[in-house]
Amino acid sequence: MTQTNNDGTTIPLDADAQAFADQFAQIFPHGFAGLGVEGARQFIEQANAQTPPAASVRTVSEHQAPGPHGDIRLRLYRPESEKPLPVLMYLHGGGWTTGSIDGGVDYLVRDIVNATGIAVVSVDYRLAPGHKFPIPVEDCHAALAWLQNMAGSLGLDASRIAIGGDSAGANVSAAITHLERDSAAAPLIGQLLLFPATEYAVERPSWIDNTQAPLLTTNDTLWFWDQYLRTEADRKDPRATPANANSFAELPPALVVVAGHDPLRDDGLNYARLLTEGGTRTEVVRFDGGFHDFVLFPTLDAYPQALASITEFLKETIAAN
């Protein structure tokens, strides 16, 4: 599989990414949609179990936040510090249907903590199709309210909270920045959007060129949307598709990371354009030889490059304030 540039040249998958792609094709030749909900969840659990041992951090603690649909499980990662710490609230991906705060997500956020000296709160929100839109958004928004209220007692700085996540988690993160913009709470000071889904199935070039991309195909994307949304009207609700928001002004500075071999690449690039045109400081980092959500596979050569981009952004927007 190759990725075509605007000038007609092609960028193949990175060699090690291609090896992963070949494995994916053997394990689930018909994509996540072919596995069904339980099969997709089992695949993610198996992938998590194969994640290399993660780095140690000073403290890791489990918490429960109250929410409109019941308590929400949270995991707080803290480096050693005597001062109130800035914190990233991280939302995992998985098409709103799979995924957890373990495995590749746990590996990534530990590396973020150690590289930046900030804390991370990882949110284990409820999943579709048992908990369809807007329940995951409401869970994560309630988790943020808990974090804002409890920051002082946890040794965290409520004035320095950022939000971010990968894939579906990036989608919910972007939605919450809009919900929080007019709230009375301290404003979010950054948003980390890794391979975000921000619009419903717009046929941009990457949507067409990456129909059979590794890990996530266009059919998979539609299938995940179907698990998540209740009605066609939900497809235009900015809480589900943040690209449909009325305004992109006065939002926190953003880092948008996209992969070349990803149907959602141009979705992310378009959202970055909307943010920029709205006056939001936005940085875009492209990995043209990568596939969707490759940051959850830390043995890939591109992982340390992506981690460096993430940590540099967080240092500039959160740790430096």
N, C-alpha and C positions, 0 to 999 in steps of 0.2 A: 504494500500500500504506500502511496506517495502523496505528499501534500503539495498543491500547486500554488506558487507565488503569483502575485499580480502580473509579473513580467513573463509568465509562462514557464519559468524554471520550476523544478520540483525538489522538495525536501523530503527525503525518506524518513521513516521512523528511525530513531536512534537504534543502534544495533542491539543493545540490551533490551530496549523497549519492544523491538520486533520479536525477540525471544519470548517475552511475556505475552505478546499478542498471539504468537503461535500456540502457547499453552492455553490461553483463553479460548481460542477457536476449537481446541480439542475438548476442553472441559464443558463448555456450553456453546455448541455450534449455532444455536438458535437464539443466543443472547439471553438477557435476564427475562425477557418476556416469555421465552420458551421454558424457562425454569419454573415460572410461577412464583408467587410470593414466598412460600416456604422454601422452595429450592434456592431462590435468590438469597434469602437470609442464611441458609446453610452455607452457600458459597462464600458469603462475606465472613461468616464465623470461621470457616476453614482458612480463608486468607489471613484473618487476624491471628489465628493460631500459628501461622508460619512467619509472622513478623519477628525479626531478630529481637533479642533482649534489649529493652529500652534503657536509656541513661537514668541514673539515680538523680533525684532532686531532694532538696532539704526536707520538705514535708509534703505528704499527699494525704488529704483527708476527705471523707465522704460527708455529704450534707443533703438535706431535704428542704426544698423551697415550696411554700404553699402556692397553689394555683387554682384557677377556676374549675379544673377537671381533676383535682387531687394533687398530692405532693409530686414534686419533680426531683429526680435524683441529680445531684451535682457532684463534681469532683474538683477539689481545689488543689492546685499545685503551687508551692511557694519556694522560692530560693531563700537563702539565709539573708536576713535583713532585720535591722532594728527600727527601720523607718517604715511608715505606711507606704505600701507598694502600689504602683500602677498595675492595672489588671486588664487582661484580654478575656472577654467572655467568648468561648469558642463553641460553635455549633457544627456537629458532624454531618457529613453527607450520607448518601444512600438512597436518593430518590424519594425522600420522605417516608420510605417503606422499609428500608433495611438500614443497617449500620448501627454503631454504638460508640461509646466513649473509650472503647478498648482497642487493641491491635494497632493499626497504623495511625489512628488518631492519637492514641496514648503516646506512641513513639514521637510523633510530630510535636505535640504540645510540650513534652518534656525537653525536647531539643530547643524549643522556643524559650522556655523558662531559663535554661542554662545559658543560652546565647545572649539573652537580653537583660536578665536580672529582673524581669517583671513576673507577676503571678498570672496564672491562667485558671479560669473556671470553665470546665467542660460540662455541657448540658446534655443529659440523656432524656430528650423530649419524647413524647408519645408518637407512635408511628401509624401511618396509614397502612392498609385501608380500614383498620379498626378505628382509627382516630383521624378522620379526614380533615382537610382544610375547613376552618382556620385553627383547629386545635393545636398543631405544632407551633404555629405562630404565637398563639395565646400562651402556650407553655413557656416558650422562650422569652416572651415579653414579661411574664410573671417572674421568671428566673432573674431577669435583669432588674426588676423592681426589688426583689429580695436582695440582690447583690448591692444595689444602691443603698438600701436601708441597713444592711448588715456590714457594710465595708469597714466601718470603724472598729467594730468588735473583732473583725477577722484580720486586722492589721493591714487593711487595704485603703487606698485613697479614692474616695467616691468621686472626686473631681477629675480623675484620670482613668476613665473606663473606656475601652474600645470594644468593638464587637467584630466578629468575623467567623468564617467557616469555609468549608469546601462543598461545592456542588449544591445540593439542596440546602445545606447549612449556610452557604453563601447567599442563596435566595432568601432565606428567612432573615439573615443578618441585614441584607439590603432593605427588606420590608420594614424591619424594626427601626432603622435609621429614619425612615419617613414618619413612623408613628411617634418616635421620640422627639422629632424636631420641634414640635410645639408643646412639649411637656414642661412641667415646672421643675423637673429634676435637673441636676447638672447635665449639660450636654455631653453626648458621646464625643470622644476626641479622635477617633479613627475608625475606619472600617476596612477589613481585610476580606476581599472577595476572591476566592480561589475557584476558578472554573464555574462561575455563577450561571444559574438559569434564571433569567429575569423576564422572559417573554414566552408566550405559548406558540411554539412551532412556526416561527416566521421563517420562510424559505430563503434565507441568506446563503451565500456561496458555501460556507462550511456545513450547513445543514444538508446540502445536496452532495457536496464532494465527499463528505464523511459518513455517508449512509451506512456503510459497513465498517466503521471505525472500531478498533479494539476496545474492549471493556464496555463502551457505551455506543450503541447504534442509534440512528434516528428513530427506529421502531421502538427501541427500549425507552427512549426519552418520552415518546407518546404514551407508552404503557405505564411508566411511572407517573406521568401527569394524570392518567386515568385512575390510578390507585389513590391519588391525593385529592383531586378536585371532586366536588359533588355535582356540579352542573356546568353547562357551557358558560353561564354568566360568571362563574368563578374565574374563568380564563382572563377576564378583563379587570378583575379586582386587584388594585395595586398591592394588597397584602399578599396576593399569590404571584402576581407578575409586576414587580416594582417598576419595570419600564413603562407601565401605564400610569404612573403617578403624574399629578398635575404640575408639579414643580420639582426641580432638582437643585434648587438653591439652598444655601445655608445647611448643607449636609456635611458630615465630618470628612476630613481628608481620606482618600481611598487609594488602596492598592488593588488592582485588578490583574490577576494572573490567568493566562489562557494557554491552551495547548493546541498545536497545529492540527493534530489528528483527533479532533473533537467536534462533534456536531454543534456544540455550544460555543465554539470559539468566537464566532461573529456576534452571538448573543452578548457575550462578555464585552467584546470590543464596542458594540453599539451602546451598551449601558455606560461604558467609560466615556464615550462621546457625549451622552446625555448629561453625565455628571460634569464634565468639563464645560459644556455649553451653559450649564446652570451656574457656573462659577465655583464649583467644588474642585479643590486641588486633587488631581487624579494622576496616578502613575500606572502605566501599563507595562507588564513584563510578559513577553511571549516566549514559549518554548515550542518552536515549530516542529521539533523532532519527537515531541511527547504526545501521550494520549490523555484522555480525560482522567483527572484526579490522580495522576501519577505520584503525587506527594505522599500517598498512603503506602507506597512501595519504596522503602528507604534504601534498598540495595541498588536502585537504579542510579546511573551516573548523574542524571539531572537533579536528583534529590538535593545534594548539598548546594547546588546553584540556586534552586528554588528557596531553600531554607535561608540562604544568605540574603536573597531579595526580601523575604518576609521579615527577617530580623532587622535588617537595615531600616525598613519602613517603620517597624515598631519602635526602634530606638529613636528615630527622628520625631515620631508623632506622639509617643507616649512616655518613654523613659526619659526623654530630654526635657519634658515640660516641668 
